[in-house]
Amino acid sequence: MGSLPSHPREFVSRTTLPADDSAASAARGFVRAVLAEWTDPAIPASPKITGRLVDDALLLVSELVTNAVVHAGTTIEVVCRLEAGHGPPALSPLDVDEPVGVVIEVADRHPSRVVRGGKDAWRERYGRGLQVVGARAESWGVTYRRAQKTVWFRLETTAEEPETAGGPFDGASHREPYAEEILVTAPPHDRRDGAAEWVDRGGPSFLAEVSELLAGQLDQDMVAALAGQLLVPRLADWCGVWLSTENGGMRLSCVWHADERCIEALRLVLEKDPPPARLGTTGIPWPWPKGPDTGGAGGSAIAFPLVTGSRCHGVLLLGRAGLLQMTDGVVRLAEDVARRVAQAVVTARRYTRQTTISRALQRRQLPAFLASIPGVDTAIVYEPHGQGQTVGGDFYDLFPMGDGRWGFLLGDVCGHDPEAMSVTGLARHLVRLLAREGHGVASVLGRLNVAMAEESAESVALSGEQARPRFLSLLYGELEPDPVAGGAHCTLASAGHPLPLRLSVDGSVAPVADPQMLLGIGEGIQFHANSFDLVPGETLLCVTDGVTERRSGNRQLDDDDGLSELLRGCVGLSAKAVAERVRQVAHDFDTGPVDDDLAVLVLEALPMPAPVPGAARVRRRG
């Protein structure tokens, strides 16, 4: 841990942490120790730092350090300082006659990573740090330097002890509790009910903040976690959120406590006594949870059902330590928050259900595994463009046909919507069926073309209106490896697809198929196939137009035979290395994101291994 400077008026301390699982805990320990040192009565003009401020500081530094570990992965520097006045951090002398702020900075060595604080940031599962900072801190910001990014926040304190529920911070009250100690220690009985006063002043704006922060949440457990952090310590000293399960029970999703060291102990107690699946529609008193050796301390707790319509989706349990009861204003505000949490849970569950269905359907569009072809090394790169999709308009397959032959294909359906994905499933499964029934390459394309025309006609008949035509580009081929000489005999055809390229051993590159019409244009189109031998050491590269039409300004990657030139530089590389080289070049061709599905299939003919005499004798004897 960093140490305080010798000058008593320079309240600055810093430490460097590794980017591992212990970083957040180490950061909390560092901040707790520094704030305890600053409140030492021996230091002249020592500010009064409350327990509430310490709790907020520990929460926020933990969130920011966790974000830095997850998203940056570099060493992390944490800086604590006291500053006079308002606004962003500045190295100014401390003047206790002015408002005093605790400023904490978290810096990492990944300056190019953009810090997002808007709604989009909440779509990342581990991206809630800045939203929590925005809700708790007096001010915050991000500073970018050439080799460093710093996120800072400021929490206000005063030279005089404020009348808050947090009480003064003396360091000792924030030591790690023993396992047998009380879960929630009772605060002084003569404290004023700061929560009730806060509700009267800021209740409406708080509800607006809750609605905004919950909007767009797509994970029900994240909704529960956010609810706990919003309500503690504003309305309660601790919070538990149960969510209903499909079998009609309840599971404890989130536990939050003003003293985070008590969270796990509180969770163990709450898990022993889950609420019933239905509690009505309003808040009801709840027995105070007792841990071992509570020493008689307690408080009040109220359970608020998470109800939308006539269905209960969970329970929000709020507890306050000591003799103070929750006022009517606090209860009403908590009920309003519970309704918003319930609606956010419903929204998140609908999204999860739709995502689960979509992924289940998408899994059927691509093969579960690729066949291994003796004497041929294979590699696939597949990147769908749509956010959250595992399948797009591009698709691939590599499958055994029997009699020592294998089929392979690479296709691209016009569009990226669910209808396009349904066409990928139709095409892939139909090609497998036709190939295994003995239809040749040209016949497979012709019959698939007819099937697509029939599918379009049925869509028109069902919808009663003209359906948008679906065009399909497809590269389909069959391989027959030579078990004696090595390599493979290949027959293939390209229907409106980027032509496959063969890389010879001498480094020359040439297309090995003739261009033909797209599938779905018309029923009467005749297709033909090309045949050639893929000798040992030669590579066959097949790509979709997400590679060839990758743009940088007005240029495309395949302009002036750019893909052929790229393949010439891959002599001696394995199939996997060639596929990765093509993928990387496509991404690096322009600084913007790839705006189309991207698929690469590479087949490399290998020389057959020399026979082992001993192995041959064993086979003859068998």
JONOR-V696049 format. One record per residue. OMEGA is omega in radians with two decimals (none if undefined). NEAR is the number of other ideal C-beta (glycine too) atoms within 12 Angstrom. Layout:
BEGIN
OMEGA;NEAR
OMEGA;NEAR
END
This chain:
BEGIN
3.08;21
-3.11;22
3.11;15
3.07;28
-3.09;19
-3.10;9
-3.01;12
-3.08;20
3.09;25
-3.09;20
-3.14;38
3.07;32
-3.09;30
3.09;27
3.10;31
-3.06;23
3.03;36
-3.13;21
3.11;27
-3.06;19
-3.11;13
-3.01;18
-3.09;34
3.12;33
3.13;23
3.13;28
3.12;43
3.12;36
3.12;27
-3.11;36
3.14;47
-3.11;40
-3.13;29
-3.13;39
3.08;42
3.11;31
-3.10;29
-3.13;39
3.11;33
-3.14;22
-3.12;15
3.14;11
-3.13;23
3.07;15
-3.12;23
3.13;29
3.09;37
3.13;31
-3.06;44
3.06;36
3.11;36
3.10;39
3.12;43
3.13;41
3.13;39
-3.13;39
-3.13;47
3.12;43
-3.04;41
3.13;44
3.10;49
3.13;39
-3.08;39
3.11;49
3.09;44
3.09;35
-3.14;39
3.12;42
-3.07;30
-2.96;26
-3.11;29
3.11;31
3.12;17
3.03;27
-3.01;23
3.07;40
3.10;35
-3.12;43
3.04;35
3.06;45
2.98;35
-3.12;48
3.08;37
3.07;30
-3.12;24
2.99;18
-3.04;19
-3.10;22
3.05;30
-3.13;20
3.14;18
3.14;22
-3.12;21
3.09;32
-3.03;18
3.09;24
3.10;14
3.02;21
-3.07;25
3.12;37
2.99;37
-3.13;45
3.12;44
-3.14;49
3.06;40
-3.05;49
3.03;34
-3.07;38
-3.12;21
-2.99;26
-3.07;21
3.13;17
-3.09;22
3.09;17
-3.10;34
-3.13;21
-3.13;26
-3.08;18
-3.09;19
-3.11;17
-3.10;25
3.11;31
3.09;22
-3.05;25
-3.09;19
-3.05;23
-3.05;32
-3.04;38
-3.09;40
3.10;36
3.08;39
3.08;36
-3.14;37
-3.11;31
-3.01;31
-2.97;36
3.03;32
3.06;29
3.13;24
3.14;35
-3.13;25
3.12;31
3.11;21
2.99;18
-3.05;15
-3.08;9
-3.05;15
3.01;25
-3.11;30
3.00;32
-3.10;44
3.03;36
-3.10;41
3.05;35
-3.06;40
2.96;32
3.13;39
3.11;24
3.13;22
-3.09;17
-3.14;21
3.09;25
-3.14;20
3.12;33
-3.03;33
-3.10;34
3.14;31
3.14;32
-3.14;39
3.13;24
-3.11;21
-3.12;14
3.14;27
3.06;35
3.11;17
-3.10;18
3.03;24
-3.05;14
-3.05;15
-3.08;12
-3.12;21
-3.13;28
-3.11;40
-3.11;41
-3.11;31
3.07;25
3.12;31
-3.05;19
-3.10;14
-3.12;13
3.04;27
-3.12;20
-3.14;27
3.14;28
-3.14;40
3.10;27
-3.14;20
3.12;26
-3.13;29
-3.09;19
-2.95;15
-3.10;20
-3.11;28
3.14;17
3.09;17
3.10;28
3.09;27
3.11;17
3.11;25
-3.13;34
-3.11;22
-3.09;22
3.12;36
-3.11;38
3.09;23
3.09;24
-3.05;38
3.12;29
-3.04;29
3.11;35
3.05;27
3.05;35
3.14;42
-3.14;39
3.14;37
3.11;42
3.12;47
-3.10;41
3.10;42
-3.02;42
-3.14;47
0.11;44
-3.06;39
-3.09;41
-3.05;47
3.08;43
3.08;44
-3.05;42
3.00;46
-3.14;46
3.01;47
3.06;41
-3.14;38
3.13;33
-3.10;18
-3.13;13
3.07;8
3.12;13
3.13;18
3.03;31
-3.13;27
-3.07;34
-3.02;36
2.99;36
3.13;37
-3.05;39
3.10;37
3.04;44
-2.99;36
3.11;35
-3.12;28
-3.02;33
-3.06;30
3.11;21
3.10;32
3.13;41
-3.13;30
-3.14;20
-3.10;30
-3.12;39
-3.13;19
-3.04;17
-3.13;24
3.12;28
3.05;35
-3.08;19
3.13;24
-3.14;21
-3.01;28
-3.08;18
-3.13;21
3.14;18
3.12;34
3.10;24
-3.10;19
-3.13;32
3.12;19
-3.11;33
-3.10;39
3.03;24
3.10;29
3.08;16
-3.14;15
3.09;22
3.08;15
-3.13;11
3.14;23
-3.12;27
-3.13;32
3.11;32
3.12;37
3.10;37
3.13;42
3.12;45
3.09;37
-2.97;44
2.92;30
-3.05;23
3.12;12
-3.06;11
3.11;19
-3.10;31
3.14;39
-3.12;44
3.06;44
-3.10;53
3.13;48
3.13;48
3.08;45
-3.11;40
3.06;38
-3.06;28
-3.07;18
3.03;27
3.09;23
3.12;34
3.13;24
3.14;17
3.11;24
-3.13;33
3.14;31
3.13;24
3.11;36
3.09;43
3.09;32
3.10;29
-3.14;41
3.10;45
3.12;30
3.09;35
3.13;46
-3.14;36
3.10;29
3.09;41
3.12;42
3.12;29
-3.14;25
3.14;36
3.09;30
3.12;19
-3.14;23
3.14;24
3.13;17
3.12;17
3.13;20
3.11;15
-3.12;15
-3.12;25
3.10;20
3.11;14
-3.12;20
-3.13;27
-3.14;17
-3.08;21
-3.12;34
-3.13;34
3.12;26
3.08;11
-3.13;12
3.12;26
3.05;25
-3.06;15
3.11;35
3.14;23
-3.14;30
3.07;42
-3.08;34
3.08;38
3.13;33
2.91;35
-3.10;35
-3.14;36
3.07;32
-3.07;33
-3.03;28
-3.13;23
3.13;15
-3.13;18
3.00;27
3.12;25
3.07;37
3.10;37
3.08;39
3.09;50
-3.08;44
3.05;46
3.08;40
-2.92;38
3.08;32
3.13;25
-3.07;32
3.13;16
3.08;14
3.12;18
3.13;28
3.07;34
3.07;40
3.13;44
3.05;49
-3.05;51
-3.12;52
3.10;45
3.10;43
3.10;31
-3.13;25
-3.07;24
-3.14;20
3.11;22
3.10;22
3.12;33
3.11;34
3.11;27
3.12;41
3.11;47
3.11;28
-3.07;32
-3.07;44
-3.11;36
3.14;24
3.10;33
3.11;45
-3.09;29
-3.12;21
-3.12;30
-3.10;35
3.05;20
3.05;16
3.09;16
3.12;24
-3.08;25
-3.11;38
-3.14;29
3.11;24
3.14;39
-3.13;44
-3.13;32
3.06;27
3.10;40
3.11;39
3.13;25
3.12;27
3.10;39
3.11;26
3.11;19
3.11;29
3.13;30
3.11;19
3.11;15
3.11;23
-3.11;17
-3.11;13
-3.07;11
-3.13;13
3.12;8
-3.11;9
3.11;11
3.12;20
-3.12;18
3.13;23
3.11;36
-3.08;28
2.95;43
-3.04;45
2.96;49
-3.14;53
-3.14;54
3.09;48
-3.12;41
3.03;40
-3.10;29
3.08;34
-3.06;25
-3.10;19
-3.07;14
-3.05;17
-3.08;25
-3.10;34
3.00;41
-3.02;26
3.00;38
-3.08;32
3.08;43
-3.12;42
3.13;37
3.12;42
-3.04;31
3.00;42
-3.02;38
3.08;32
-3.10;43
3.09;39
3.08;38
-3.14;39
-3.12;26
-3.11;19
3.10;14
3.11;20
-3.10;17
3.14;29
3.03;22
-3.08;29
3.09;30
3.09;35
3.08;21
3.12;19
-3.05;29
3.01;26
2.98;29
3.14;44
3.13;38
-3.13;23
-3.04;17
-2.98;20
-3.08;11
3.07;24
-3.13;17
3.07;35
-3.07;22
3.04;28
3.14;29
3.11;22
3.08;25
3.05;23
-3.03;41
3.14;28
-3.13;24
3.13;26
-3.08;39
3.07;46
-3.12;47
3.10;44
-3.12;50
2.98;49
-3.07;48
3.00;36
3.06;38
-3.03;43
-3.08;37
3.04;27
-2.97;38
2.92;24
-3.00;21
3.13;12
-3.10;7
3.02;15
-3.07;23
-3.06;35
3.04;31
-3.13;19
3.12;11
-3.11;19
3.13;28
3.09;37
3.13;29
3.10;20
-3.10;34
3.12;39
-3.14;25
-3.09;19
3.12;35
3.11;22
-3.14;18
3.06;25
3.14;21
3.14;35
-3.14;22
3.11;22
-3.14;39
3.14;38
3.09;21
3.13;32
3.13;46
-3.09;32
3.12;22
3.11;30
3.13;38
-3.07;24
-3.08;16
3.10;30
-3.11;20
3.13;11
3.13;14
3.06;16
-3.03;32
3.11;22
3.01;31
-3.10;40
3.12;37
-3.14;45
3.05;47
-3.11;45
3.07;42
-3.14;46
3.12;38
-3.12;36
3.03;28
3.11;22
3.14;19
3.12;13
-3.11;10
3.10;14
-3.07;10
-3.13;10
-3.14;10
3.14;13
3.14;12
3.13;11
3.14;11
3.14;11
-3.14;10
3.14;8
none;7
END
